[in-house]
Amino acid sequence: SGCVLSDGRFAVLGGSSYDGAMSSFEALIIGDVQQWQTLPHMRDLRAGFACAAVAGCVIVAGGSFLMDHRTTVEVYDEVLDRWLRLPCDLPHTSGLGAMSSGALL
């Protein structure tokens, strides 16, 4: 999944590889030189999840890991530069494999 951070960087999170789901989190820095910056990894490995940037935070929810569906929700705080797990999980496990999000400007 991906989203735009509060400072305008484009972030890419998680996904899958030959080894299964990933917890990666990188942001594209565009300036004189374009480069990817590695940010703190998510707590859970996940692919096919919902992702949204809101008020200086990135929220990720659901998705999958291998054959299991994720119900956990995590929040990345851009100021603290760390991931926090929300105290409650999603209420169901089905249909979370191809979620998307967007913003109206």
C-alpha positions in Angstrom: 0.0 0.0 0.0 1.0 3.6 -0.2 0.1 7.1 1.0 1.4 10.7 1.0 3.0 11.8 4.3 2.3 15.2 5.9 5.5 16.6 4.4 4.6 15.5 0.9 6.8 12.4 0.6 5.2 9.3 -1.0 5.4 6.3 1.3 5.2 2.6 0.3 4.4 0.0 3.0 4.4 -3.7 3.2 3.5 -6.0 0.4 4.7 -9.4 -0.5 7.8 -11.1 -1.8 8.8 -14.7 -2.5 9.2 -15.1 1.3 5.6 -13.9 2.1 4.3 -10.6 3.5 6.7 -7.7 4.4 6.7 -5.1 7.1 8.8 -2.5 5.2 8.1 1.2 5.2 10.0 3.6 2.8 9.4 7.1 1.6 10.5 8.7 -1.7 12.5 11.9 -1.2 12.3 14.2 -4.2 14.8 17.0 -4.4 18.1 17.5 -6.2 18.5 13.8 -5.9 15.6 11.3 -5.7 16.1 8.6 -3.2 14.2 6.2 -1.0 14.5 6.6 2.8 13.9 3.6 5.0 11.5 4.3 7.9 10.7 2.1 10.9 9.1 -1.1 9.9 5.5 -1.9 10.8 5.0 -4.2 13.8 3.2 -6.9 11.7 4.0 -8.4 8.4 1.1 -7.6 6.0 0.1 -7.5 2.4 -3.1 -6.3 0.7 -4.1 -3.9 3.6 -5.8 -0.5 3.9 -3.5 2.5 4.4 -4.4 6.2 5.1 -2.4 9.2 6.1 -4.3 11.5 8.5 -3.1 14.4 10.7 0.6 13.4 10.8 -0.1 9.7 11.2 -0.3 6.7 8.9 -2.9 4.1 9.8 -2.7 0.6 8.4 -5.4 -2.1 9.0 -6.2 -5.6 8.0 -4.5 -7.4 5.1 -2.9 -10.8 5.1 0.1 -12.8 6.1 0.7 -16.1 4.3 -2.7 -17.8 4.5 -4.0 -15.8 7.6 -6.0 -12.6 7.6 -4.8 -9.8 9.7 -7.2 -8.0 12.0 -4.6 -5.7 13.7 -4.5 -2.0 13.3 -1.3 0.0 13.6 -0.5 3.8 13.6 2.8 5.4 12.6 3.3 8.7 14.3 5.4 10.9 12.1 6.6 13.2 15.0 7.6 10.3 17.3 8.9 8.2 14.3 7.4 5.0 15.7 4.6 2.5 15.3 1.8 2.1 17.9 -0.7 -0.8 17.9 -4.3 0.3 18.4 -5.9 -1.4 21.4 -8.7 -3.0 19.4 -8.6 -5.2 16.3 -10.9 -5.1 13.4 -14.2 -6.9 14.1 -13.9 -9.4 11.3 -11.3 -11.3 9.3 -12.9 -11.9 5.9 -12.7 -9.6 2.9 -9.7 -7.6 4.0 -7.3 -8.7 1.3 -7.8 -5.9 -1.3 -8.6 -2.8 0.6 -7.8 0.7 -0.5 -8.1 4.3 0.7 -8.1 7.8 -0.6 -8.5 11.4 0.4 -10.7 14.3 -0.9 -8.9 17.6 -1.2 
